[in-house]
Amino acid sequence: MNRRNLMKSSVALASAASVLGSTAWAENPVLKIGFVGVTSGPAAAWGISNQRAMEARADWINESGGYRIGDTTYDSEIVSFVHQ
């Protein structure tokens, strides 16, 4: 492949990527799930690990397409509150 063909291919690939990247996919509505737990003091390790586990599970559900309730599919978001 000569330089001219390489440049043409690169420009075509970049153009296709920008068109595909700019396509707006409809996002799911967000289902907010609250977490109230100990995140400071002597028991902070328990609360923080629980919070991180919930966030990891929410990310996993979102990557799998979301959580379906009725005819609507939601992305989940964990909202944490300090217990104090």
Residue pairs with C-beta under 8 A, 6 or more apart in sequence:
1 9
27 75
28 66
28 72
28 73
28 74
28 75
29 72
29 74
29 75
30 74
30 75
30 76
30 77
31 67
31 69
31 74
31 75
31 76
31 77
32 76
32 77
32 78
32 79
33 54
33 58
33 76
33 77
33 78
33 79
34 78
34 79
34 80
34 81
35 50
35 51
35 54
35 78
35 79
35 80
35 81
36 80
36 81
36 83
37 46
37 47
37 50
37 51
37 80
37 83
38 44
38 46
38 47
38 83
39 47
39 48
39 51
39 80
39 82
39 83
40 82
40 84
47 83
51 78
51 80
54 78
55 78
58 76
58 77
58 78
61 67
61 75
61 76
62 75
62 76
65 73
66 73
66 74
66 75
66 76
67 73
67 74
67 75
67 76
68 74
